[in-house]
Amino acid sequence: MAVIARAAIVGGGVIGAGWIARLVENGIDVYVYDPDPDAIRKVEAVLENSRHAYAKLTNGPRHREGHIRFCETVSAAVSSAELIVESVPERLDLKRSVYAEIEAASGEDVLIASSTSGIMPSDLQSDMAHPERFLVAHPFNPVYLLPLVELVAGRATSPGSIELAREIYHSLGMHPLIVKKEIEAFIADRLLEAVWREALWLVKDGVATTQDVDDAVRYGFGLRWAQMGVFDTYRVAGGEPGMRHFLAQFGPCLKWPWTKLMDVPDLDDELVELIASQSDEQSGHLGIREMERIRDDNLIAILHGLRDNDWGAGRTLGEHEERLLELSKAPG
Amino acid sequence: MAVIARAAIVGGGVIGAGWIARLVENGIDVYVYDPDPDAIRKVEAVLENSRHAYAKLTNGPRHREGHIRFCETVSAAVSSAELIVESVPERLDLKRSVYAEIEAASGEDVLIASSTSGIMPSDLQSDMAHPERFLVAHPFNPVYLLPLVELVAGRATSPGSIELAREIYHSLGMHPLIVKKEIEAFIADRLLEAVWREALWLVKDGVATTQDVDDAVRYGFGLRWAQMGVFDTYRVAGGEPGMRHFLAQFGPCLKWPWTKLMDVPDLDDELVELIASQSDEQSGHLGIREMERIRDDNLIAILHGLRDNDWGAGRTLGEHEERLLELSKAPG
């Protein structure tokens, strides 16, 4: 069972809507505030995807969905929530002013979790009256299917808040990863940005098209990373002598003049146009909703596939798929 | 059917053995040269994995395996091969001297393909008598399951050699990716090295353990990358307004002081020890062969899962899985 019964979402964009979907699939009632007049339509489109995805997880009867209520004010959305999720645009001043509104209308010990993908929690919480119940809980798209959520404490965050957050997100079928030190962009996005920069160079220099880069990932290391991550992959690559051997063999390569990482490509109009037009050629035949649906079907298939092949206790994606399965079945 | 009937492998390490496995699963006879007295045992261990993996792909009768012969000299291995694969250690001088031995014993139009993961083909072929039939064909571990092979031409490589290579690797159930310009480390390894450097910093600075980094990948973007790649993922992230919108929104983040990419961490004894001991804690309970087997089972499950969810013509992993299925069934 979920640890909470009622949550508030402030900001119903792609990430906020993904949170709404995951929460209602867990039977949690969600109160939403978003000033965009188009927000309801956008949230409904995400919910349509998530319902389709969860239905694929099981042939049995579905769980009762939580209710969704769109509210006119932040205050109406958060006033009786047990968890308050902030998913507004990535501007420090905007987020701080939202926290002020939230604090004026909610209990002082209610958890407030920011979905920011890069701003440090200490910066976000610095003006708060009760910063100890604040943390970053950074999810990944599609939020209703991907298990990862990075939990990051700021200087004023209490250990109890992190522990409570861990319990809540675990109960939502997620994998809470507690980031050991506060840094900008946390863990996953730092890795992603590293790849992104290098990919920009490859396209800009005409070494590869966007399609080539995607194929290099999808037909190659992407298939490993859906199950193993970076270090375990190299552990295996080291063969029988293991990780120390691999580091001894691979280490010197770091000194080769291989990457352009020292340099940040200028994302000027020309490069934007090159990438966007290559991307159109690559995937313009599919609408975004269609791509989302295929992506979700593939994720379900991958999660199904991984369920039976464990890496050992506590390390399996299968357990999250089991949990998703559980969620998507009616209780009792 | 495979385009060739007989191949030579010079160098039977992890990659060479992976090539052997993929070739014999295609019914191709393979002649192997490796001076390591332990080579036969190591190759057999890889073949055991590949047989297990291909058996999982089908319940039907298996394809007739090609024969393997271990030879005493390079010359005996290559003399009647239709494709010569070089997988010796990554040293330019060693590779060049191997090519001299190969050229002395083989027909002048037989394709010679290096498995190097980083050296430029123009540098490798510069002393050859017939460099036009030389190219880089860079595979990914495990070679018998991962579809990607990067084909890279040097200055002296003929277009016909690239085309023939494309046909041969396609017939082996692979996805040949023709790299448009010769650069060191090609495409996939540049992306991988970018991630590797950033991951080293995260571990060195105590932000994350090796397990945390792997979990951030496995429970998050790794699940997307097994099917979508980098640019399509961001295309979807841009939502309905698409790729140009995403670039406009995300572009400025490049200027944030997020990564340490400008700086290469010193892989000193302390960092090696930190990574190796964390990796032992993470995965020391599994032997490397055991990890390989679980990895392969997961790859099979992922490939099975992706088969039914196409992105459109020519873009599906499913077709490679179909091809693997085909290979693993008896012909006729």
Interface residues (C-beta under 8 A of the other chain):
Chain A: G13 V14 G118 F140 N141 L146 P147 L148 E150 H175 L177 V179 K180 K181 I183 E184 A185 I187 A188 D189 R190 L191 L192 E193 A194 V195 W196 R197 E198 A199 L202 D205 G206 V207 A208 T209 T210 Q211 D212 V213 D214 D215 A216 V217 R218 Y219 G220 F221 G222 L223 R224 W225 A226 Q227 M228 G229 V230 F231 D232 R235 V236 A237 G238 G239 E240 G242 M243 R244 L247 A248 G251 C253 L254 K255 W256 P257 W258 T259 L261 M262 V264 P265 L267 V272 I275 A276 Q278 S279 D280 Q282 S283 H285 L286 I288 M291 E292 I294 R295 D297 N298 L299 I300 A301 I302 L303 H304 G305 L306 D308 N309 D310 W311 G312 L317 H320
Chain B: G13 V14 G118 F140 N141 L146 P147 L148 E150 H175 L177 V179 K180 K181 I183 E184 A185 I187 A188 D189 R190 L191 L192 E193 A194 V195 W196 R197 E198 A199 L202 D205 G206 V207 A208 T209 T210 Q211 D212 V213 D214 D215 A216 V217 R218 Y219 G220 F221 G222 L223 R224 W225 A226 Q227 M228 G229 V230 F231 D232 R235 V236 A237 G238 G239 E240 G242 M243 R244 L247 A248 G251 C253 L254 K255 W256 P257 W258 T259 L261 M262 V264 P265 L267 V272 I275 A276 Q278 S279 D280 Q282 S283 H285 L286 I288 M291 E292 I294 R295 D297 N298 L299 I300 A301 I302 L303 H304 G305 L306 D308 N309 D310 W311 G312 L317 H320
